[in-house]
């Protein structure tokens, strides 16, 4: 009874009094600034001040709108340090706001957040208590923080889901803007497009989901104008010459086209698509990745093959906790069959060897849950984003990069929110009649 009384009082503050949220956040951020000032012994930089101001203002924004703002904030973050500070601050404000609202009872609990917590715990345990001692990784905590931030965004989208159509549109538009900026200010490295501090593979992984989101809006909403939004991302994606990103984009477009077709139509289209590389392989290679030599591609394939083989061997030898999240590159550099600092170039293999097979299985469970349940055109577009990202992870390690992964985390959270009734929410069954006896 006492706990319920305190929750009810806090609910009144968090749900109805925004100054309370602002006061709590301002106090916390003032303490952070004071500690940083004491640590550096001088004035706080502009980026830190922007972060404090954005986090304080972020608490005054409804969480659903703040969740929808995650895509443009993080997709545009590589372009400017100030935008990165705002994206980081908005994420912190969203997390604090949702925690306060949950404690106050203004937001219900959702069972799907358990999967996020289990996945985060599996990664953390693997980093803190690996199965074997390996050479120190360059930045294991940096990678883990990136994944935990993505999980926080996904959990926020599950707890306070915004309009799915709005999420799809913000992802598509933000992707078009960043693609246009990179096409103007980017550069070519060995004939491949780079920009915003991202190499061609990461850049391709970042551009593919927004491009497919815009194509999905044109396909389902029947508004061809969205194809103009998809155009900058498509042009930039081809110029990256990233094979994994191109395959992932094709997979996402295929899902949009085939999701409502019969099984024999799907089989026919898949078979025709599989024949294209056989019949027109040389033409496609010259058209899409013509700037890359056969020697480079063969060497790239050989290194990736050896890295994948080593990762699978490690997963078999240490299936429960792995060798520690973020430890594979240093492990590969010490291995005689590779001898260079290289990642797995396959996120599923990375999870299995670094964090253990259970961690990889938990991530696959999240993907399966996202592909089930809620129907509708907007949900289909978000599922296409999940397909693009899931296929892209077969060719790269993007999970720890919020710049690449934020569309996926948003889509994942929104889809998981759509298939579940909040814990403690009223049932849709018989509505109890109001108590009117003695009132007339």
N, C-alpha and C positions, 0 to 999 in steps of 0.2 A: 504493500500500500504506500509506504513511504517513497519507494523508487518511482512508482507511477505518479505520485504527487509532484516529485521533482521533474520528471519527464514532461508532465503537463505544463508546469511553469516555464520550463526551458522552451517548450514548443511554442508558447505564446510569444516569447522573445524572438526566437529564430524565424518563425513564420510570419509574424506580424510587425516586427520592429527592426527595420533595416539598420538603424543607428546602432543597435546592439551588435550586429555582425561587424559593422565598420569599426566600432570601438575595440572589439576583441582582436580583429585583424591588425588595426593600427598599433595596438599594444605589442602584439607579437612581432610585427615588422620593425617597430622601434627598438625592441630588444635585439633583433638580428642586426640592425644597423649599428647599434652600440657595440655589440661583440665584434663586428667586422672592423669598426673604427679602432677599437682597442687592439685588434690583431695586426692591422696594417700600420697603425700609428699615424694616420694621416687622413686626408679627406676621402670621401667615398666617390668613386667614379660615376660618370653619367649613366652607364649601363645599370649599375646597382640602384641608382635613384629611380630610373625608369622601371626597374623590376618592382621596387617597393610601391611606387605610385600605381602601377598597373594592377598589382595584387590587391591593393586596398580598394581601388575602384571596381575590381572584378567581383568583389563580394556583394556589390549592390546590383549586379546583373542576375536575372533569374538563371538558375543552373541549366535549364534546357537551352537557352540562347547561348550560354557560355560553352556548352558542349558543341553546338553547331558552329561556333567560332573557332574550334580547335583546328579544323582543316585549313582554312586560310592562314591562321597564325603560324602553324608549323610548316606548311608547304612554302610559305614565303620567308620563313626564318633564315634559310641559308643565304639569302640575298643581302641581309643587313644585320649588324650586331644589335641594333636597337629593336628590330622586329623579333630577333631571337630572345632578347630579354623580355619582351612583351609576351611572347608565346610561353616562355617558362613561367612568368608571373601569373598569366591567366590559368595555367595548369595548376599551379599551387593554390590560387584562389578558389578554383573549382573544387579541388580536393578538400580544402578547409571548410568551404561552404557546405558541401555535401555531408561531411562528417558532423558538423554542427546540426544540420537539419535532421540527420538520421538519429543522433543522440536525443534531439528534442522531440522525436516522433513525427516530424513533418514529412518524412520520406519513409516508405515501407522497405523492409528487407527483401531481397530477392535471392532465391536459392542458387541461381546460376553464378553468383559471385563466389561461391565456394570453389568452383573450378578455377577461377582466376587466382584465388588464394593458394590452392594446392600447387598450381603451376609455378607461382612466385616462390613458394616454399621449396619446391624441388630444385629450382635454380640456385637459391640462396644456400641451401644445404650443400649442394655440389661445390660451390665456391669456397665455403668455409671448411668443409670436411670432405675433400676429394678422396677417392679410393686409393690413389697412389700419389707420391710426391713428384711433381713435375717442375721443370724450369719456370721461373716466375713469368707470368704474362705481362704484356706491356701495360694494359689498362683493364683488368678484369672488372673492377668496380664500375668503371665507366660503361662497359657493355651491359652489366647487370642493371644499372640505374636507367639506362635507355629502355630496357625491356619492362622494368617495373613502372616507368612512366607511361608506357603504352598500355600496360594492364590497368593502370589507374584511369586512363582516359576511357578504356573499354568499360570498366566498372561504372564510371560516371555516366556513360551513355546508357548502360543498363538500368541504373538507378533513376536517372532523370532523362528519359529518351526524348529527343526532339522530333520534329516532323521529319519523316524519312525522305520525303521529296526535297525538303530544304537541305538536308545533309548531302544528298546526291548533287544538288545544284551548286552548293558551296565548294564541294570537292572539284567539280568540273571547272568552275570559273577560276578558282585559285590555281588549278593546274595549268589552265590556259595562260593566266597572267605570268606565272613563273616560267613557262615555256617561252613566252614571248620575250621576257627579259633575257633569258639565257641565249635565245637566238640572236639577240641584238648585242649583248655584252660578252657572250661566251667565246670560246676559242676552240681550235682544232688541235688535238694532240695525236700525232700519227694518223691523221685523217679522220679522227673520231671526235665528236662534240663533247666538250667538257665545260663546266661552269658552276658557279656558286660553291666552289670548293669540293665538288663531287666528281669522281672519275666516271667514265662512260657507263659502266655497269650499274653503279648506284644511281646515276642520273636517269638511265633507262628505267630502272625499277621505280623511281619516283614519278616519272611521267606516264607510265602505262595505266595505272588505276584511274587518274582523272580523265585521261583520254577515253577510256572505256565507259566511264560514267557519263560523259557528254554524248557518246554514241548511243548509250542506252536511253538517255533522255530523248534523243531524236527518234529512236526506234519505237519506244513505247508511248511517248507523249504525242507522237506524230507531228513534231515541230522541227522541220529540217534546219532551222536556224541554229540548233545546237551543234550541227556539223561544223559550223564556222568556229564554235568554241573548241571543238575537238581538233581542228586543223593545226594550230600551233604545236600542240602536244604530239600529234602524229608526225609532223615534219621533224621536230626535234628528236623524237624517238627513233626515227629511221637514221638520222645523222649520228646518233650514238653508236650505231652498228652493234648493239648488244643483242646477241642471239637469244639469251634467256628472256630479256624483256620483250622481244618481238614474239617469241613463242607464247609467253604469258598473255600478251595482248590478243593474239589469235585465239587462245583458249577462252578468254573473257568474251570476245565477240561471238565465238561459237556458242557459248552458253546462252547469250541473249537471243540468238537466232533459233536455237534448238530446244529451248526449255519447254515449249508448248507443242512440240511436234511429236508424232507417233514414233514408236521405237524403230520401225523400219526406215522412216525418213531420217532419223538420227544416224542409223547405221550407214545409210547411203551417203550422207554428207561426210561422215567421219572417214569412210573408205575413200571418197573422192579427194578429201583433204590429204589423206596419207599418200595418195598416188601423185600429188602435185610435186613433192620433192624428187620422186623417182623420175617423172617425165620431164620436169622443167627445173631440176636442181641447179644446174649451172646458171640458168637465167636468173633464178631467185637469188642465188648467192651474189651474183654481180650487181643485181638491183638493190639488195638490202645491205650487204656487207662487202661490197666490191672493193672497198679501200683496204681490206685486210688480206694479207698474203696467205697463201696456203701453208707456208712454213710457220708463220705465226700461229695460225689456227691449229696446226698439228702439235706444235709445242705446248700450246695452251691446253689442248685436249689431253695430252700425256700427263701434264702436271696435275690437272684436275682429276684424272683417273687414278693416279697414285695417291692423291690426298683422300679421295673417297674410299679407296681400298683400305688405307691405313685407318680411317675413321671407323669403318665397319669392323675391322679387326679389334680396335680398342673397345667398341661397343660390346663385342662378344666376350672380351676378356674382363671387362668391368661394367656389367649391365645395370647395376643398381644406382650407384652414385656417380659413375664416370670419373674422368681425370680432373674435373674442376672446370666450371664455366669460364670460358675465355682462355683455356690452357692449350688448346690444340696447336696454334701456330708455333709456339715455342717447342712443343712436343715434336712437331713435324721437322723443325730445324735440327733437332737432335737425332732424328731417325735416319739411319743410313740410306733407306730407299728413297728419301726425298731430299733432306739436307738443306732446305731453304725455309724461310719464314713464310708460310702460306696457310690460308684458312681452308676449310673443307669445301667451300663453294657449293654447299648443299646444307641448308639450315636443319633439315631433319636429321641428317647424319651428324651434324654438329651437336644437336641436342642429345642424341643417343650416346655419343662418345664422351661429351663433356659433362652432361648433367644426368646421364643414365637413360635407359630405355623407358622407365616410367614417365619421365619428363616429356620425352617425345610423344608417348602415348597420350598424355594429358593434352598436349597441344593439338593432336589429331582429333581428340574428343571435342575440343572447342570448335574446330572446323566443321565436324559432322553436325554438331548442334546448330551451328549457324546456317547450314544448308537445309535445315528442316523447319517445319512450322509455318510461320507467317507467309501469306501469299499477297500478291498485288504487284503492280508495275514498279513501284518505288523499292519494295523489298527485293524484286528481281535484279534491279540495278545494283543494290548493295551486295547481293550475292555474287554478281558478276565481278565486283571489286574483290571479294573474298577469293573467287576462282583465280583471278589475275595474280593476286599476291601469293596464293598457295602454290601455283605453278611456278611463279618466279623464284620461290624459295628452293626449288630443285636445282637452281643454277647460281644462287648467290646467298650471302649471309647479310640480310638486311634488317633482321628483327631488332637489333639494338639501335638502329637509326630512326629517330622519330620523323625525320624529314621524309623518309621513304615509307614508313609504316603507318603514319597517322590515318590515312584513309582506311586502311584495313582495320585498325583498332576501333575506329568509329563505326564502321560497318558491322564489325563483329558484335560490339555492344548493343547497337540498335536492333540487330536481328535476334539476339538472345533475349532482349527485353520484350520483343513482340510475341514470343511463344510461351510466355509464363505469366501467371497471375501473381502479383506481389503477395508475399507472405503476410497474412493478417488482413488482406483486403477482403471486402465483402463479397460473398458469392453472388453469381448471376442468377441464382435460382429464385425461389419465391421471396418476394420483398415483404418483410413484416409490416403489418398494418399499424398505423400510429395509435398510441394510446389516447382515446378521446373520451373514455368514460369519466364522468364527473366534471368535464370541461364545458358542457353545454348547459 
